[in-house]
């Protein structure tokens, strides 16, 4: 299915302001495609981790489901048939998938667990266009210095951790917790730029 290569645009199936900022950084034109928020969320996009699900499989499954659902919405809403870019991010610690904190206590416990330890951040990206969905999983390794209780509580009081996988955003105040990063900084933010560009090129999208 062709699209206008002279004025290429896509849909970002995400509410994340970080992902929007990263697409702007790439110089890509886009519109945001919103799904229904809980408790009326789209049944086609199940973000609940399955029992025993491997973290990499989990984020890729969710990202692909978002891309597929996003493409189907274009037809229902009679929108322009541009590619749909979706993404999902999770933190993995000791084999456990850690998503966004449920509440302040959950954020507190998560940051206590990450303190002084190494964890992985997995971001899957998926692009849906026509009958095709392509996806990729970026894995980065992040090491936190030890964080004292006062610093953890001060960080939580800022409100920053509450909508982020692993209860932190590396581009914000939590950057001071990071002792070492191996992988994709933008991937930890929620959209690995290099891999996103490669995936778009598979569809002939100029970047």
Residue pairs with C-beta under 8 A, 6 or more apart in sequence:
1 81
1 129
1 130
3 81
3 82
3 83
3 129
3 205
5 204
5 205
5 206
7 29
8 28
8 29
8 82
8 205
8 206
9 28
9 29
9 30
9 31
9 80
9 82
10 28
10 29
10 30
10 82
10 83
10 84
10 85
10 127
10 200
10 205
11 30
11 31
11 32
11 33
11 70
11 74
11 79
11 82
11 83
11 84
11 85
12 19
12 20
12 23
12 30
12 31
12 32
12 33
12 85
12 86
13 33
13 35
13 66
13 67
13 69
13 70
13 84
13 85
13 86
14 20
14 32
14 66
14 85
14 86
14 87
14 190
15 32
15 34
16 87
16 190
16 191
18 169
18 171
18 189
18 190
18 191
19 87
19 189
19 190
19 191
20 30
20 32
22 186
22 189
22 190
22 191
22 193
23 30
23 85
23 191
25 193
26 193
26 196
26 197
26 207
27 207
28 200
28 207
30 85
31 82
33 70
33 73
33 74
33 84
35 41
35 42
35 45
35 66
35 69
35 70
35 73
36 42
42 69
44 65
44 68
44 69
44 72
45 62
45 65
45 66
45 69
46 62
46 65
47 62
47 88
47 99
49 58
49 97
49 99
50 58
53 61
53 97
55 90
55 92
55 95
55 97
55 120
55 122
56 122
56 124
56 137
56 139
58 90
58 97
59 88
59 89
59 90
59 122
59 123
59 124
59 137
60 88
60 124
60 126
60 135
60 137
62 88
62 124
63 86
63 87
63 88
63 124
63 125
63 126
63 135
64 86
64 124
64 126
64 128
64 133
64 135
66 86
66 87
66 88
66 126
67 84
67 85
67 86
67 126
67 127
67 128
67 133
67 135
68 128
68 133
70 84
70 86
70 128
71 84
71 128
71 129
71 130
71 133
73 79
74 80
74 81
74 82
74 84
81 129
81 130
83 127
83 128
83 129
83 200
83 203
83 205
84 127
84 128
84 129
85 125
85 126
85 127
85 196
85 200
86 125
86 126
86 127
86 128
87 123
87 124
87 125
87 126
87 190
87 191
88 123
88 124
89 121
89 122
89 123
89 124
89 165
89 190
90 97
90 98
90 99
90 121
90 122
90 165
90 166
91 97
91 98
91 99
91 114
91 119
91 120
91 121
91 122
91 165
91 166
92 98
92 119
92 120
92 121
92 122
93 113
93 114
93 117
93 119
93 120
98 110
98 165
98 166
98 167
99 165
100 162
100 163
100 164
100 165
100 167
101 107
101 110
101 161
101 162
101 167
104 156
104 162
106 167
107 156
107 161
107 162
107 167
108 152
108 153
108 156
110 161
110 166
110 167
111 147
111 152
111 155
111 156
111 161
111 167
111 168
112 149
112 152
114 144
114 147
114 166
114 167
114 168
114 177
115 144
115 145
115 146
115 147
115 152
115 177
116 144
116 145
116 146
116 147
117 143
117 144
118 141
118 142
118 143
118 144
119 141
119 142
119 144
119 166
120 139
120 140
120 141
120 142
121 139
121 140
121 141
121 142
121 165
121 166
121 183
121 187
121 188
122 137
122 138
122 139
122 140
123 137
123 138
123 140
123 184
123 187
123 188
123 190
123 191
123 192
124 135
124 136
124 137
124 138
125 135
125 136
125 138
125 191
125 192
125 195
125 196
125 199
126 133
126 134
126 135
126 136
127 133
127 134
127 135
127 199
127 200
127 202
127 203
129 203
132 203
134 199
134 202
134 203
135 199
136 192
136 195
136 198
136 199
138 183
138 184
138 187
138 192
138 195
139 183
139 187
140 181
140 182
140 183
140 184
140 185
140 187
140 188
141 180
141 181
141 182
141 183
142 170
142 178
142 180
142 181
142 182
142 183
142 188
143 178
143 179
143 180
143 181
144 177
144 178
144 179
145 177
145 178
145 179
147 177
151 177
155 161
155 168
155 173
155 174
156 167
158 173
160 168
160 169
160 172
160 173
160 174
161 167
161 168
161 169
161 174
168 174
168 177
169 189
170 178
170 181
170 185
170 188
170 189
171 189
181 188
184 192
184 193
184 194
184 195
186 192
186 193
186 194
187 195
197 207
200 207
201 207
